[in-house]
């Protein structure tokens, strides 16, 4: 998918394993997988554009939040953009996604425009929900985006149902959803994944292990070092991936999608990454050791990808600066659009509550 949501992203589209297990091993750092190795320079630049667009949109949202314009909270994905972008970029237009609040990058890959995101956070009448909700709590079934649900884990059984519907209709579609390390301890995670496994539906679950469930470190909520071992409990394949290597993320996601699309059932991918901000902008993350932050800052997924493209001669430093400046201008214009948009009329607050009511705004 190109940056405008069109087709033509992948160099090939073939069905994956109908049976057998995906490697339940840790991805070798820096290893270029089969699918990533076939990407053209144009495709690599498209992937790059989604990474930077995600970061720049969230940077602008932070400024809007600090100036009191955001209605509600702001949950950034700083440091883990490679997960949301790389996984969603591995999908086909016919596939479904059910993102969480920290998966803005996946929504942008699916064609959501920054101005929609800004208007949503600012609760403007021009937002996808007409100002009725904030954050990324909106979906678009025409783009095959199922709206995020606040209760963590709740989307897994929902997306399992979406995958089941696709299977029963004979559609060649995969459903993908995301969950954090903390959310993977919820009942919905286990019940949804077990249901998907038993029914062998084409579901790919991305477990974003970013080290902290709010202020609780992962090792204080789970005895196991690798949460992917839960895949074995449900008899499905799983894999550990370096979530800060966007090419490894893309490659593992393509393999998982091929497996699910080929009739092999669900797959669990554990992405090892790190949340470089607090749980939300109101949280200063004082509980995170400074040396841990520094260590992960060196593994910034976007800067790592910048270096890869520069070493390959795909993107020079000068060209990168030019492209980033273009993205900033695009995002500034979209942010200004949202700021200048009107607030919703209070009389519209009950619109779109019931199916067929026509709604308003």
Secondary structure, DSSP 4 states (H G I P E B T S, - for coil): --TTS-S---S------SSS----SBPPTT---TTGGG--HHHHHHHHHHHHHHHHHHHHHHHHHHTT-SSS-----TT-HHHHHHHHHTS-TTSEEE--TT-HHHHHHTT--HHHHHHHHTTBTTSTTTTS--TT---BGGGTBPPP-SSTTHHHHHHHHHHHHHHHTT----EEEEEETTGGGSHHHHHHHHHHHHHT--EEEEEEE-SEETTEEGGGT-SSS-GGGHHHHTT-EEEEEETT-HHHHHHHHHHHHHHIIIII--EEEEEE----S-SSTT---TTS-HHHHHHHHTT-HHHHHHHHHHHTTSS-HHHHHHHHHHHHHHHHHHHHHHHHSPBPPGGGTTTTSSTTS----
